[in-house]
Amino acid sequence: MPRRSALAWIALLAVPALHAHEYITTKITFAQEISRLFNKKCVTCHREGGSAPFALTTWEEARPWAKAIKEEVLERRMPPWSAVKGFGEFKGDMGLTMEEVKLIADWVEGGAPAGKDIYLPKAPKLADAKDPGAPRGAVEIAVTGATSLAAPARILAIRPKKLDRGASVQVIATRPDGSIEPLIWINNHQPGFTRTYHLAKPLSLPAGTRIETAPPGAGAFALYKAAAPKPIVKPAE
Ligand code: HEC
């Protein structure tokens, strides 16, 4: 057996000690920042009785998932909100901002520390994050390839109808005067999480507006417009 120098032995012994636990290299903690962010964007599904298969309501629950959490948020698979920020504006936007993604990634990279319990927020009131479906009474306009509006329309919501898994597709409206309105940009489409995106404010588009996808013909969408007001029928005299 070859003789090892004292230094080599020390190096060998030091290795397992280094891996025994991860070093904490961040000031971001679950108790302060991460719990609040998870409460806002994750725990409607990731909780006891929620639609997700595991909870993220405590550090003990979240810690084993740290690596997966970082990956999912960087890949924009979680939370399952596929509309890219800044391209249209939607009600109940669940998407993470760049800062929020970085906060989570930095926390995980830094050893995912718990922090002190006294800083934990109060338990949030939870409503299930569900697909809201079509707005009540709305009329569907199918968008496949380029579609032209035959009549003026007040657009209320939009929903991917047929898109490939992982697809990144924009839907853009061009008014007859040439002005452009971004409707939605679905990035990294996850068919299992397809939902209807309700516009923050209704968008009025004139007749002759062209609606198309980029890349062209990349998928099918449904636009929902407000139903035309019912004509007032005068009683017969
Ligand atoms: C609308 C409900 C919903 C929301 C909101 C949500 N998730 Fe999920 N999540 C799920 C479901 C359902 C799964 C199960 C896997 C699947 O079906 O894709 C999952 C799976 C995961 C996984 C496991 C992925 C794997 O490795 O299999 C991680 C990690 C995760 N979510 C993290 C998060 C984080 C972090 C947030 C908030 C920033 C979040 N989720 C928000 C529903 C949700």
Residues whose N, C-alpha, C, O or C-beta is under 5 A from the ligand:
A	BS01	HEC	K41 C42 C45 S51 A52 P53 W65 A68 I69 E72 M78 P79 P80 A129
